[in-house]
């Protein structure tokens, strides 16, 4: 700062004010910026974090990036954080609790500004109540905001859409374990069926890399005279719905003429992508907007955290693709 002060012809205190985001006259600001460029000055982020006890990094924990939903979510998350001057650290846990816990410990050690997480592990004992944190989809503790789509309503809408399109023998498919948001999606589906006296069944594949073989065996055992025993299928995941769709096509079962399929998420691989699979769309951009908003609120008012925070539930919509009539 002494060098910048000398080249800019201003006091060291004025340079300090500029670097720390305090008000500086426009012409003085320009002098300081020119001096910084001339000297090739680079702020030391580590030193600043030590002084302020907080960096400008936000840790973003997700189960995987190898999914259109998490990829699209991460894309919008980085844009939203960058707009507020934060840098995103992407942490891919591969749905492993040990990795999620390691990322939380790293965040604490590095004194990050905050954490936004889609954690599937019990990390409540690792997170101090005073750290800015926002959870998406799964609750960490009652002290932190939770942003979640209306998963129950999504399952209800899926069953309703299949019924309105003529399906009467409905099937729910997934992979074990069906818990958390998956259980809510199935419950919404089941409740619509029960309320409307519709026959439905469920098939849950094993939790292994061979779960596709389970789908295959189920299809084989439910084909009668070249027809599939169900005419409407809902899955709690686009991934499983898509897998099932292609397996049916391999058995020459026409989709959607004979069997209609609805998944969950409706995320896009690229912005211009047209919907292939009919699905329940989560409001990805809205989820990100509110999550970042909630984190910013905690950062601006660190001592106002409530002891009990109600979840923020966002509506979902049905997106029609090629797998429904």
C-alpha positions in Angstrom: 0.0 0.0 0.0 3.0 2.3 0.6 4.1 1.8 -3.1 0.5 2.4 -4.4 0.2 5.5 -2.2 3.5 6.9 -3.6 2.7 6.3 -7.2 -0.9 7.6 -6.9 0.1 10.6 -4.9 -2.4 10.0 -2.2 -2.2 9.0 1.5 -1.8 5.4 2.7 -5.1 5.7 4.5 -6.9 6.6 1.3 -5.4 3.5 -0.4 -6.6 1.4 2.5 -10.1 2.8 2.2 -10.2 1.9 -1.5 -8.9 -1.6 -1.0 -11.4 -2.3 1.8 -14.4 -1.0 -0.2 -14.9 2.3 1.6 -16.0 5.5 -0.1 -13.3 7.3 -2.1 -13.6 10.3 -4.5 -13.9 9.2 -8.2 -10.8 11.0 -9.3 -8.8 9.6 -6.4 -10.2 6.1 -7.1 -8.9 6.4 -10.7 -5.5 7.4 -9.5 -5.3 4.4 -7.2 -6.5 2.0 -9.9 -3.9 3.3 -12.3 -1.2 3.0 -9.7 -2.3 -0.6 -9.0 -2.1 -1.5 -12.7 1.3 0.2 -13.1 2.7 -1.7 -10.1 1.0 -5.0 -11.1 -0.4 -5.1 -7.6 -2.3 -8.3 -6.7 -4.4 -8.4 -3.4 -3.3 -11.2 -1.1 -6.6 -13.1 -0.5 -5.1 -15.1 2.3 -3.9 -12.1 4.2 -7.2 -10.3 3.7 -9.0 -13.4 5.1 -6.7 -13.4 8.2 -7.4 -9.7 8.8 -11.2 -9.8 8.2 -11.6 -13.4 9.6 -13.6 -14.2 6.4 -12.7 -14.8 2.7 -14.9 -14.1 -0.3 -15.2 -17.7 -1.2 -18.4 -19.7 -1.0 -18.3 -23.5 -0.9 -20.9 -25.2 -3.0 -21.4 -28.9 -2.2 -23.3 -31.2 -4.5 -23.5 -35.0 -4.9 -22.2 -35.0 -8.5 -21.6 -32.8 -11.5 -22.4 -35.7 -13.9 -26.1 -34.9 -14.0 -28.0 -32.3 -16.1 -29.8 -31.1 -12.9 -26.7 -30.5 -10.8 -24.8 -29.1 -13.8 -27.5 -26.6 -14.6 -27.8 -25.7 -10.9 -24.1 -25.1 -10.6 -24.0 -23.0 -13.7 -26.6 -20.6 -12.3 -25.1 -20.7 -8.8 -21.7 -19.5 -10.1 -23.3 -16.6 -12.0 -25.4 -15.5 -9.0 -22.5 -15.6 -6.6 -20.1 -13.8 -9.0 -22.7 -11.0 -9.3 -22.3 -10.4 -5.6 -18.5 -10.5 -5.7 -18.1 -14.1 -4.3 -16.0 -16.9 -5.8 -17.5 -20.3 -5.9 -15.6 -23.4 -4.8 -17.3 -26.4 -6.4 -17.2 -29.6 -4.2 -18.3 -32.9 -5.8 -19.0 -35.4 -3.0 -20.0 -38.4 -5.2 -22.8 -38.8 -2.6 -20.1 -39.9 0.0 -20.7 -38.7 3.5 -17.0 -38.7 4.3 -16.2 -36.3 1.4 -19.0 -34.0 2.4 -17.6 -33.9 5.9 -14.1 -33.2 4.6 -15.4 -30.3 2.6 -17.1 -28.8 5.6 -13.9 -29.1 7.6 -12.0 -27.4 4.7 -14.6 -24.6 4.7 -14.1 -24.0 8.4 -10.3 -24.1 8.1 -10.2 -21.7 5.1 -12.6 -19.3 6.8 -14.9 -19.1 3.8 -17.7 -16.6 3.6 -20.4 -19.3 3.7 -21.6 -22.7 2.5 -24.5 -23.7 0.2 -25.0 -27.4 0.3 -27.1 -30.3 -1.1 -25.7 -32.6 1.6 -27.0 -36.1 2.0 -24.9 -36.8 5.1 -25.5 -35.9 8.8 -23.1 -32.9 9.0 -25.1 -31.1 11.8 -22.3 -31.8 14.4 -19.7 -30.3 12.1 -21.4 -27.0 11.4 -21.2 -24.2 13.9 -24.5 -22.3 14.3 -22.8 -19.0 13.5 -21.4 -20.0 10.1 -23.5 -18.7 7.1 -25.1 -21.7 5.5 -28.0 -22.5 3.2 -29.3 -26.0 2.5 -31.0 -27.1 -0.7 -33.3 -30.1 -0.7 -32.1 -31.7 2.5 -32.2 -30.1 6.0 -28.9 -29.7 7.8 -30.3 -28.3 11.1 -33.3 -26.2 12.1 -31.0 -23.2 12.4 -30.3 -22.9 8.7 -32.5 -21.9 5.8 -33.7 -24.8 3.6 -34.8 -24.3 0.0 -36.8 -27.1 -1.5 -39.1 -27.8 -4.4 -42.6 -29.1 -3.8 -41.7 -32.7 -4.3 -45.0 -34.1 -3.0 -47.0 -31.9 -5.4 -44.6 -33.0 -8.2 -45.5 -36.6 -7.7 -49.2 -35.7 -7.5 -49.0 -33.7 -10.8 -47.2 -36.6 -12.5 -50.0 -39.1 -11.7 -52.6 -36.5 -12.6 -51.0 -35.9 -16.0 -50.7 -39.6 -16.8 -54.4 -40.1 -15.8 -55.6 -37.1 -17.9 -53.7 -38.6 -20.9 -55.5 -41.9 -20.6 -53.2 -44.0 -18.5 -55.0 -46.3 -16.0 -52.4 -48.9 -15.0 -49.7 -46.8 -13.3 -46.3 -47.7 -12.1 -43.7 -45.9 -9.9 -40.0 -46.8 -10.5 -36.9 -45.9 -8.6 -33.8 -47.3 -7.0 -33.3 -48.0 -3.3 -33.3 -46.3 -1.0 -36.5 -44.2 -1.6 -36.1 -41.7 1.2 -36.2 -37.9 1.6 -37.4 -36.0 -1.5 -37.8 -39.3 -3.4 -40.2 -40.6 -0.8 -42.2 -37.3 -1.0 -42.4 -37.6 -4.8 -43.7 -41.2 -4.5 -46.2 -40.2 -1.8 -47.7 -37.5 -4.0 -48.0 -40.0 -6.9 -49.6 -42.7 -4.6 -52.0 -40.3 -3.0 -53.4 -39.1 -6.4 -53.9 -42.8 -7.4 -55.6 -43.7 -4.1 -57.9 -40.6 -4.2 -59.0 -41.5 -7.8 -59.2 -45.3 -7.3 -56.4 -45.9 -9.8 -54.5 -49.2 -9.9 -50.8 -48.6 -9.3 -47.7 -50.6 -8.5 -44.1 -49.8 -7.5 -40.8 -51.3 -8.6 -37.6 -50.4 -6.7 -34.3 -51.6 -8.2 -31.4 -52.5 -6.0 -28.8 -49.9 -5.0 -26.0 -51.2 -7.2 -24.3 -50.5 -10.5 -26.4 -53.4 -11.9 -29.7 -51.8 -11.1 -30.4 -51.5 -14.9 -30.5 -55.4 -14.9 -33.3 -55.2 -12.3 -35.3 -52.9 -14.6 -34.6 -55.3 -17.5 -35.8 -58.3 -15.5 -38.9 -56.4 -14.4 -39.8 -55.5 -17.9 -39.3 -59.1 -19.1 -41.6 -60.4 -16.4 -44.4 -57.9 -17.2 -44.7 -58.3 -21.0 -47.8 -60.2 -21.9 -48.5 -61.0 -25.6 -45.9 -58.3 -26.6 -47.7 -55.7 -24.5 -46.4 -54.1 -21.3 -48.6 -54.6 -18.2 -48.5 -50.8 -17.4 -49.5 -47.9 -19.5 -48.2 -45.0 -17.3 -44.9 -44.7 -15.6 -43.5 -42.1 -13.2 -40.0 -42.0 -11.8 -38.5 -39.7 -9.1 -35.6 -39.1 -11.4 -35.1 -38.3 -15.1 -32.2 -40.6 -15.1 -34.2 -43.7 -14.2 -37.2 -42.7 -16.4 -34.8 -42.3 -19.4 -33.2 -45.7 -18.6 -36.6 -47.4 -18.5 -37.8 -45.6 -21.7 -34.9 -47.0 -23.7 -35.3 -50.5 -22.3 -39.0 -50.5 -23.3 -38.0 -49.4 -26.8 -35.5 -52.3 -27.0 -38.5 -54.6 -26.3 -40.5 -52.9 -29.1 -42.9 -51.3 -26.6 -44.1 -48.0 -28.2 -43.6 -44.8 -26.1 -45.9 -42.9 -25.8 -48.4 -44.8 -27.9 -48.6 -47.8 -25.5 -46.7 -46.6 -22.5 -46.3 -43.0 -21.2 -43.4 -41.9 -19.0 -42.8 -38.9 -16.8 -39.6 -38.2 -14.9 -38.5 -35.5 -12.4 -36.2 -32.5 -12.8 -36.4 -31.6 -16.5 -32.9 -30.1 -16.4 -31.2 -29.1 -19.7 -27.9 -30.2 -20.9 -27.6 -27.0 -23.0 -29.7 -23.9 -23.1 -31.5 -24.5 -26.4 -32.3 -28.1 -25.7 -35.9 -29.1 -26.4 -37.6 -31.4 -23.9 -37.3 -35.1 -24.8 -38.6 -36.7 -21.7 -41.8 -35.4 -20.2 -40.9 -34.4 -16.7 -41.6 -32.4 -13.5 -39.5 -29.2 -13.7 -37.8 -27.9 -10.6 -37.4 -24.1 -10.7 -33.6 -24.1 -10.8 -33.0 -20.4 -11.3 -35.5 -19.6 -8.5 -33.8 -22.1 -6.2 -30.4 -20.5 -6.8 -31.7 -16.9 -6.4 -33.3 -17.6 -3.1 -30.4 -19.6 -1.8 -27.9 -16.8 -2.6 -30.3 -14.3 -1.2 -30.6 -16.2 2.1 -26.8 -16.5 2.3 -26.3 -12.8 1.7 -28.8 -12.0 4.4 -26.8 -14.1 6.9 -23.6 -12.4 5.8 -25.0 -8.9 6.2 -26.7 -9.7 9.6 -24.6 -12.4 11.3 -26.3 -12.0 14.7 -29.9 -12.3 13.7 -30.1 -16.0 13.1 -33.3 -17.6 14.2 -33.4 -20.8 16.3 -36.0 -22.3 14.1 -36.1 -21.6 10.3 -39.1 -22.8 8.3 -38.3 -24.4 4.8 -38.9 -22.3 1.7 -41.0 -24.6 -0.6 -41.1 -23.7 -4.3 -43.7 -24.8 -6.8 -42.9 -27.2 -9.7 -44.4 -27.5 -13.2 -45.0 -30.2 -15.7 -43.0 -30.0 -18.9 -44.3 -32.0 -21.8 -41.8 -33.9 -23.9 -42.0 -36.9 -26.3 -42.9 -39.5 -23.8 -46.5 -38.5 -23.1 -49.5 -38.1 -25.5 
